């Protein structure tokens, strides 16, 4: 495998991917803005509101919005937990038993929080009913929850009303599912089926081996789950091998489609943001930061795998361990950087087999806070929180009260943002520290030295950032890891959401101030550079000491 043979096809795929995203950016971003701002309702939507007792014309204050969101998520956790525990007594179980309490708790929290962490092998743990009525349903609604929170924060910047109302959670949830996620997932599932992804209710699929024999492999409704798995930045696979399994991702075309789907909504949301705040330049500025950092992560991951040291990588032309020959190294690196930067967690290669530098890069992509471009909704509201940090720092430099989009950033606002920034690092570092000193945590570590630390840190970074991918060398299917990682997922999802909605309420209650000579322009290259530096510094200053003991030490050894 020569360098040219490896890189040129990958560059062509990256170019095509960026072109497709660019074509979709303006119309799709505008469409999502229309979805969340229109007052028109269809008959089916109106009937749904009447049946559920929702008054779609009543906006909620941030506290009511949060209570509705938490109540819905609590019911989701309990329902999915019950479905997992009772699986053996339900139809379409394929004869599989119910999950143990710790395992059911973990995947109930995992799929409700849009994390989709999988401690289990799908082939031997989840029947068709659990996959469809449990996991796939949560793939839709958990993504819609993220979209709703992002839109609520944007309304906080866009509105100037004394009561601080930020929208109706139930309306935002319904529209996110029915007008955005369902239609695109339906079309994507058809394309995936045409590309070879299976979609069947048969318990097993018969295939012919190379020697002419017949083998029976688990089948199921895979394409329908695969579509929303990527579009909703969920990541949980029908099979344990995830998107490296030929039934989930058969060829280069489906592989490119899956990367496109996981980047589609996060990359278009800045356009939605710009339109909703009536300043498209603000959306371009946010997109510039997201796109620039994403491109840097793709380049860094690709370089790390191409430059892998050792006799095996040199003989193969690159570090091919853990990668599918159907996709190649550079395309695997593109998928890895994209899935960790968008909180998706789907994989078409094994991140545990990446080089020390490559594994460190995809780990760092999560530690940035899942904002480049981040998960569905979560990427936008995370970047906007960091934008508030950037304008606050700029205000300190010039000695004036910082403003962002006409809203003053005072003590209470920056306190909420500071707490938001501290949540994930606290969960990652505390969880990692406990697991490398307590016996149950140490029992799951299979690799000694820096790589073992990287495995543990990756697991908690993935859980706290609601990503869901994993270093395969860590044995997490134990009560200790199932419970602790479940707590990290729960707190890593809903504590930041509470802080975001509280900030949205405060901003919506403020009057909008006109720009003055001292206002920092937040649409120019200077602010784009400042915001990008803020993203890197906030993550770098927090995690570099821990990274130096794990992937950095491994890469230098």
C-alpha positions in Angstrom: 0.0 0.0 0.0 1.7 3.2 -1.1 1.1 6.6 0.3 -0.4 7.9 -2.8 -2.8 4.9 -3.1 -3.9 5.6 0.5 -4.3 9.3 0.6 -5.7 10.3 -2.9 -8.9 8.2 -2.7 -9.4 9.6 0.9 -8.9 13.1 -0.3 -11.5 12.5 -3.0 -14.0 11.3 -0.4 -13.3 14.2 1.9 -13.8 16.6 -1.0 -17.1 14.9 -2.0 -18.2 14.9 1.7 -17.5 18.6 2.1 -19.3 19.4 -1.2 -22.4 17.5 -0.1 -22.5 19.2 3.3 -22.0 22.6 1.6 -24.9 21.9 -0.7 -27.2 20.9 2.1 -26.1 23.7 4.5 -28.2 26.6 3.4 -31.5 24.9 2.5 -31.4 22.5 5.3 -30.4 25.1 7.9 -33.2 27.4 6.7 -35.6 24.5 6.8 -34.8 23.7 10.5 -35.2 27.4 11.3 -38.6 27.4 9.7 -39.6 24.2 11.6 -38.9 25.9 15.0 -40.3 29.3 14.2 -43.5 28.7 12.2 -46.9 28.8 13.9 -48.5 26.5 11.3 -49.5 23.1 12.4 -50.8 20.1 10.4 -53.8 18.1 11.2 -51.9 15.1 12.6 -49.7 17.4 14.8 -52.8 19.2 16.1 -54.5 15.9 16.8 -51.4 14.7 18.7 -51.4 17.8 20.9 -55.1 17.4 21.7 -54.6 13.7 22.6 -51.7 14.5 24.9 -53.2 17.6 26.5 -50.5 19.9 25.2 -51.4 23.6 24.4 -48.9 24.4 21.6 -49.7 28.1 21.9 -48.3 28.4 25.5 -44.6 29.1 25.8 -42.8 27.9 28.9 -40.3 29.6 31.3 -36.9 27.8 31.5 -37.8 26.1 34.7 -41.0 24.6 33.2 -39.2 23.7 30.0 -36.6 21.9 32.1 -39.1 20.0 34.3 -40.9 18.8 31.1 -37.6 17.6 29.6 -36.5 15.8 32.8 -39.9 14.2 33.3 -39.9 12.9 29.7 -36.4 11.6 30.1 -37.1 10.0 33.4 -40.1 8.1 31.9 -37.8 7.1 29.0 -35.2 5.6 31.3 -37.8 3.7 33.3 -39.6 2.4 30.2 -36.3 1.2 28.5 -35.1 -0.3 31.8 -38.4 -2.3 32.1 -38.2 -3.4 28.5 -34.6 -4.6 29.0 -35.4 -6.5 32.2 -38.6 -8.1 30.8 -37.2 -9.0 27.4 -37.3 -12.7 27.9 -41.1 -12.6 28.4 -41.8 -10.4 25.4 -42.3 -11.3 21.7 -39.5 -10.9 19.2 -36.9 -11.6 21.9 -35.2 -14.3 19.8 -35.0 -16.4 23.0 -32.7 -13.9 24.7 -33.1 -13.4 28.4 -33.6 -10.0 30.1 -30.6 -8.0 31.1 -29.3 -7.9 34.7 -30.2 -4.8 36.8 -26.8 -3.0 36.4 -26.7 -3.7 32.6 -30.3 -2.6 32.1 -29.7 0.6 34.0 -26.7 1.3 31.9 -28.3 0.9 28.5 -31.5 2.7 29.6 -29.5 5.7 30.7 -27.2 5.4 27.7 -29.8 5.5 25.0 -32.0 8.1 26.8 -29.0 10.5 27.0 -28.0 10.1 23.3 -24.8 8.3 24.4 -25.6 4.8 23.2 -22.7 3.3 25.1 -22.8 -0.5 24.6 -21.3 -2.7 27.2 -22.9 -5.7 25.5 -22.8 -7.5 22.2 -26.0 -6.7 20.3 -26.1 -10.2 18.7 -26.4 -12.0 22.0 -28.2 -9.4 24.2 -30.9 -7.5 22.4 -33.8 -9.0 20.5 -35.7 -7.3 17.7 -38.3 -5.7 20.0 -35.7 -4.2 22.3 -33.8 -2.9 19.3 -36.9 -1.4 17.6 -39.2 -0.3 20.4 -36.4 0.5 22.8 -33.1 1.6 21.2 -34.4 3.0 17.9 -37.2 5.0 19.5 -34.7 6.6 21.9 -32.4 7.3 19.0 -35.2 9.6 17.7 -36.4 11.3 20.9 -33.0 11.7 22.5 -31.7 13.5 19.4 -34.9 15.7 19.4 -34.3 16.6 23.0 -30.8 17.9 22.0 -32.3 19.9 19.2 -34.9 21.4 21.5 -32.3 22.6 24.0 -30.2 24.2 21.3 -33.3 26.0 19.9 -34.3 27.2 23.4 -30.9 28.8 23.9 -31.0 30.5 20.5 -34.4 31.9 21.5 -32.8 33.2 24.6 -30.5 35.3 22.4 -33.2 36.2 19.9 -36.0 37.2 22.3 -36.4 40.3 24.5 -39.4 39.7 26.7 -39.6 40.3 30.4 -41.1 36.9 31.3 -38.1 35.0 29.8 -40.2 32.4 28.0 -38.1 30.2 25.7 -40.7 28.0 23.9 -42.7 24.8 24.5 -40.7 21.7 25.0 -43.4 19.4 23.8 -43.8 21.3 20.6 -40.1 21.4 20.0 -39.8 17.7 20.7 -42.6 16.8 18.4 -41.4 18.9 15.5 -37.8 17.7 15.9 -39.0 14.0 15.5 -41.7 14.4 12.9 -40.4 17.2 10.7 -36.7 16.6 10.8 -35.5 13.2 12.0 -38.2 10.9 10.7 -38.4 12.1 7.1 -34.6 12.1 6.6 -34.1 8.8 8.3 -36.8 7.2 6.1 -35.0 8.3 3.0 -31.6 7.4 4.3 -32.8 3.9 5.3 -34.0 3.3 1.7 -30.6 4.3 0.3 -28.8 2.1 2.8 -31.0 -0.8 1.9 -30.2 -0.2 -1.8 -26.5 -0.2 -0.8 -26.7 -3.6 0.9 -27.6 -2.9 4.5 -30.1 -5.6 5.6 -33.7 -4.9 6.7 -35.6 -8.0 7.8 -37.6 -9.5 10.6 -36.1 -13.0 10.1 -34.1 -14.0 13.2 -31.2 -15.2 11.0 -29.9 -14.6 7.5 -28.4 -17.4 5.5 -25.2 -16.6 3.5 -22.9 -18.7 1.4 -19.3 -19.1 2.5 -16.2 -19.0 0.2 -16.1 -22.7 0.3 -19.7 -23.1 -0.9 -21.2 -23.9 2.5 -24.0 -22.1 4.3 -23.8 -20.2 7.5 -26.6 -18.5 9.4 -26.0 -15.0 10.7 -28.2 -12.8 12.9 -30.5 -10.6 10.8 -33.0 -7.9 11.7 -34.3 -4.4 11.0 -30.8 -2.9 10.7 -31.1 -0.2 8.0 -33.9 1.6 9.8 -31.8 1.8 13.0 -28.6 2.6 11.1 -30.1 5.7 9.5 -31.2 7.4 12.8 -28.1 6.0 14.5 -26.0 8.3 12.4 -28.4 11.1 11.7 -29.2 11.6 15.4 -25.5 11.3 16.4 -26.5 8.3 18.5 -23.9 5.6 17.5 -25.3 2.4 19.0 -24.9 -0.4 16.5 -27.3 -3.3 15.9 -24.2 -5.5 15.9 -21.2 -5.5 18.3 -18.8 -4.6 15.4 -20.9 -1.5 14.7 -20.3 0.2 11.4 -17.4 -2.1 10.6 -19.9 -4.9 10.2 -20.8 -5.6 6.5 -24.5 -5.8 7.4 -24.4 -2.3 8.8 -21.9 -0.7 6.4 -21.2 -2.9 3.4 -19.1 -0.6 1.1 -17.4 2.7 0.5 -20.7 4.3 -0.7 -22.6 3.5 2.5 -19.6 4.5 4.5 -19.6 7.9 3.0 -23.3 8.2 3.4 -23.0 7.4 7.1 -20.3 10.0 7.7 -22.5 12.5 5.8 -25.5 11.7 8.0 -23.7 12.1 11.3 -22.3 15.5 10.2 -25.5 16.8 8.5 -27.5 18.3 11.3 -24.6 19.6 13.4 -23.0 21.4 10.4 -26.4 22.9 9.3 -27.4 24.2 12.7 -25.2 27.3 12.6 -27.3 28.4 9.6 -30.4 27.8 11.7 -28.8 29.9 14.5 -27.9 32.8 12.2 -31.4 32.9 10.8 -33.2 32.8 14.1 -31.1 35.6 15.6 -31.5 37.6 12.3 -27.8 37.8 11.6 -26.5 35.2 9.2 -22.9 36.3 9.8 -23.1 34.9 13.3 -23.9 31.5 11.9 -21.0 31.7 9.5 -18.6 32.6 12.4 -19.7 29.6 14.5 -19.5 27.3 11.4 -16.0 28.6 10.7 -14.8 27.5 14.2 -16.5 24.2 14.0 -15.3 23.4 10.5 -11.7 24.5 11.1 -11.2 22.4 14.2 -12.9 19.4 12.6 -10.6 19.6 9.6 -7.6 19.8 11.9 -8.7 16.7 13.8 -9.2 14.8 10.6 -5.7 15.7 9.4 -4.1 14.9 12.8 -5.8 11.5 13.0 -4.8 10.6 9.4 -1.2 11.7 9.9 -0.9 9.7 13.2 -2.1 6.5 11.6 0.0 7.0 8.4 3.1 7.6 10.5 2.6 4.7 12.8 5.9 3.3 14.0 6.8 -0.4 14.0 7.6 -3.1 11.5 4.0 -4.1 10.8 2.9 -0.5 9.9 6.0 -0.1 7.8 5.3 -3.3 5.9 1.7 -2.4 5.3 2.4 1.2 4.5 0.4 2.4 7.4 -1.1 1.3 10.8 -3.7 -1.1 9.5 -4.4 -3.0 12.7 -8.1 -2.8 13.7 -9.1 -1.3 10.3 -11.4 -2.7 7.6 -9.6 -3.2 4.3 -13.0 -2.3 2.6 -12.5 1.3 3.8 -8.7 1.7 4.2 -6.7 3.7 6.7 -7.4 7.3 5.7 -11.2 6.8 5.4 -11.2 5.0 8.7 -9.4 8.0 10.2 -12.0 10.3 8.7 -14.8 8.3 10.3 -13.0 8.1 13.6 -12.4 11.9 13.8 -15.9 12.7 12.7 -17.7 10.3 15.0 -15.7 11.4 18.1 -16.1 15.1 17.2 -19.9 14.8 16.8 -20.7 12.7 19.9 -21.9 10.0 17.6 -19.8 7.1 18.8 -20.3 4.9 15.8 -17.1 3.2 14.6 -15.9 1.6 11.4 -12.5 0.7 12.9 -11.3 -0.2 16.4 -10.0 2.9 18.2 -8.2 0.8 20.7 -5.9 -0.4 17.9 -5.0 3.1 16.8 -1.5 4.3 17.4 -0.8 6.2 20.6 -1.0 9.5 18.8 -4.1 8.5 16.8 -5.9 7.2 19.9 -5.0 10.4 21.7 -6.3 12.5 18.9 -9.8 10.9 18.8 -9.8 11.1 22.7 -9.0 14.8 22.5 -11.8 15.3 20.0 -14.3 14.3 22.7 -12.5 16.2 25.4 -13.0 19.4 23.4 -16.6 19.2 24.6 -18.2 17.7 21.5 -18.5 21.0 19.7 -16.6 20.5 16.4 -19.3 20.3 15.2 -20.7 18.3 18.1 -23.9 16.3 18.6 -27.4 17.0 17.3 -28.2 20.2 19.2 -25.5 19.7 21.8 -22.8 20.9 19.5 -24.5 24.2 18.9 -25.4 25.0 22.5 -22.0 23.9 23.6 -20.3 26.2 21.1 -22.5 29.1 22.1 -21.6 28.6 25.8 -18.0 28.8 24.8 -18.7 31.9 22.7 -20.0 33.5 25.9 -16.7 32.6 27.6 -14.8 34.2 24.6 -16.7 37.5 24.7 -16.3 37.6 28.5 -12.6 37.2 28.2 -12.5 39.9 25.5 -14.5 42.2 27.8 -12.0 41.7 30.5 -9.2 42.7 28.1 -10.8 46.0 27.2 -12.4 46.8 30.6 -16.1 46.8 29.7 -19.1 44.7 30.3 -19.1 41.9 27.7 -22.1 41.5 25.3 -23.0 38.8 22.9 -25.8 39.3 20.4 -27.0 42.3 22.3 -27.3 40.6 25.6 -25.1 41.5 28.6 -23.0 38.8 30.2 -23.0 39.6 33.8 -22.0 37.8 37.0 -25.0 35.4 37.0 -24.7 34.6 33.3 -21.0 33.8 33.5 -21.5 31.7 36.6 -23.9 29.5 34.8 -21.4 29.2 31.9 -18.5 28.5 34.2 -20.4 25.7 35.9 -21.3 24.3 32.5 -17.6 24.2 31.5 -16.6 22.4 34.7 -19.2 19.6 34.6 -17.6 17.3 32.0 -14.0 17.7 33.2 -15.0 16.9 36.7 -16.9 13.7 35.7 -14.0 12.5 33.4 -11.2 13.2 35.8 -12.9 12.0 39.0 -14.2 8.8 37.3 -10.8 8.0 35.8 -9.1 8.6 39.1 -11.5 6.3 41.0 -11.1 3.6 38.4 -7.3 3.5 38.6 -7.2 3.2 42.4 -10.2 1.0 43.2 -10.1 -2.7 42.8 -13.3 -3.1 40.7 -12.0 -0.5 38.3 -8.5 -2.0 38.0 -10.0 -5.4 37.3 -11.4 -4.2 34.0 -8.1 -2.8 32.7 -6.4 -5.3 30.4 -3.4 -3.3 29.2 -0.7 -2.1 31.6 0.9 1.3 31.6 -0.2 4.4 29.6 -2.5 2.5 27.3 -4.5 1.2 30.2 -4.9 4.7 31.5 -6.0 5.8 28.1 -8.7 3.1 28.0 -10.2 4.2 31.3 -10.0 7.9 30.4 -11.5 7.3 27.0 -14.5 5.4 28.6 -15.3 8.3 31.0 -14.7 10.9 28.3 -17.1 9.0 26.1 -19.7 8.7 28.8 -19.6 12.2 30.2 -19.6 13.7 26.7 -22.4 11.4 25.6 -20.3 10.0 22.7 -20.6 6.2 23.3 -17.5 4.9 21.4 -14.9 2.9 23.4 -11.4 1.6 23.6 -12.2 -2.1 23.3 -9.5 -3.3 25.7 -11.4 -2.1 28.8 -13.9 -4.7 30.3 -16.9 -2.5 31.2 -19.6 -5.2 31.3 -19.3 -5.3 35.2 -21.6 -3.8 37.9 -18.9 -1.2 38.8 -18.5 0.2 35.3 -22.1 -0.1 34.4 -23.3 1.9 37.4 -20.5 4.5 37.4 -20.5 5.1 33.6 -24.3 5.3 33.8 -24.0 8.0 36.4 -21.4 9.8 34.3 -23.8 9.7 31.3 -26.8 10.9 33.3 -24.9 13.8 34.9 -23.0 14.6 31.8 -26.2 15.1 29.8 -28.7 16.7 32.2 -26.6 19.0 34.4 -25.3 20.9 31.4 -28.8 21.0 29.9 -30.2 22.5 33.1 -27.4 25.2 33.0 -28.0 26.0 29.3 -31.8 26.4 29.9 -31.2 28.6 32.9 -29.0 30.8 30.8 -31.5 30.8 28.0 -34.2 32.1 30.5 -32.0 34.9 31.8 -31.1 36.0 28.3 -34.7 35.9 27.0 -35.7 38.2 29.9 -33.1 40.8 29.0 -33.8 43.7 26.6 -31.7 43.6 23.4 -29.0 46.3 23.5 -28.0 48.1 20.3 -24.4 47.7 19.2 -22.1 50.5 20.2 -18.5 51.6 19.4 -17.3 49.4 22.2 -19.2 46.2 21.2 -17.0 43.4 20.1 -18.0 42.3 16.5 -18.6 38.5 16.9 -18.8 37.8 13.2 -15.3 38.7 12.1 -12.1 36.6 11.8 -10.7 38.1 15.0 -13.6 36.6 17.0 -13.5 33.3 15.1 -9.8 33.0 16.1 -10.6 34.0 19.7 -13.4 31.4 19.9 -11.3 28.7 18.4 -8.5 29.5 20.9 -11.0 29.4 23.7 -12.2 25.9 22.7 -8.6 24.6 22.7 -7.4 26.4 25.8 -10.4 25.3 27.9 -9.8 21.7 27.0 -6.0 21.9 26.9 -5.5 23.4 30.3 -7.9 20.9 31.8 -6.8 17.6 30.3 -3.2 18.0 29.1 -1.7 16.7 32.4 -3.9 13.6 32.3 -3.3 13.1 28.5 0.5 13.3 29.1 0.3 10.2 31.3 -1.8 8.3 28.8 -1.7 8.7 25.0 1.1 11.3 24.9 3.4 9.0 27.0 2.4 6.0 24.8 3.1 8.0 21.6 6.5 9.0 22.8 7.5 5.6 24.1 
